[in-house]
Amino acid sequence: MSDAMPTVETLRWVGDCDGELVLLDQTELPVDCLERHCSDLESVCEAIRALRVRGAPAIGIAAAYGVCVGLCGMADRDVAGLFERLEVVVERLAASRPTAVNLFWALQRMRSRAEALRASTSATSIRRALLTEAQAIHAEDREMCRAIGAHGAPLLEDGMGVLTHCNAGGLATSEYGTALAVLFTAEEQGKRLRVFVDETRPLLQGARLTAWELGQRGIDTTLICDSMAAQVMREGRVQTVVTGADRIAANGDTANKIGTYGLAVLAEAHQIPFYVAAPTNTFDMTLESGEDIPIEERDAREVTHGFGRRTAPRDVGVYNPAFDVTPARLIRGLITERGLISPVTMESIAALVAQPTGVPRSGETGKVS
Ligand code: MRU
């Protein structure tokens, strides 16, 4: 067994309830490791929109701290004003990105915490409680990611080729990841993997972030263009595919970074198991199927100017959905912090995910958006 590998610190809170959120700016990686200090609401919203902080769990944690940032400086006696401001803050954060349900889950949890304290006469004590709640969301994510790693690692064998897409690593969570947690744990158990990383057009989260994270941990990594996955599979180099998720419907249909659905189709064609790793707060039990998952469309320039200069004719029409939906039937298993869901059916998901835990999941307390 090897020593535990180093982790990244995706984001942290500095100070008391009048403190600030500090993010590792992911748009600068892998060239620069720069921190960004967010001390007003707009800077948190901008960081989420611009993908300075990204990945479903990390977006949720950032939004929870974003609520604290948005309430900084409120007068202690102005409890009514705090609740009015809270609605504005939640609404602004909820409008930052539409697909990752963790964002709405975290905002709802923060709002519920505040509601429970409505009778309080001190805005400061409510703000302190909200900071504690955000810190709890952050700490729980650390634990969930470790548990996902532990449940997923047995699926991987020494010497396996594993393909992953986008970035579902430490950078997309508190520190350890979901899909990459499975790989990290297997490696920590002494299994040696050959990891193929899709570069993940148009914003290259695979090349910029996943390849960087795997390299930091000394894991055997091979970067490929997205369009090479079929050939790499046909050559027999891949035995398992593991990705993350942004929202999983009650029937197991899974939204994740654009290109994931294509990979799942390819995996089926090559009889390669396709797994999705995600915490249970990525499940949206209010949606029957993936048909209803909102898919974010992003700026055309991400496609036409992907490498810092124009790579397409001026005025060409562009379609840029940031996510796609993989039907449940293509997914061999969902790796959660509570265990593996396989086969993926509405019943098997309900049996594992709908168990009460004391912590609300998406849909249990109503939605923010
Ligand atoms: O647009 P992004 O970079 O936020 O998309 C991220 C993904 O699609 C991840 O795979 C997903 O959020 C899971 S992160 C553990």
Residues whose N, C-alpha, C, O or C-beta is under 5 A from the ligand:
A	BS01	MRU	R54 G55 A56 H165 C166 N167 A168 G169 A172 T178 Q205 G244 A245 D246 N256 K257
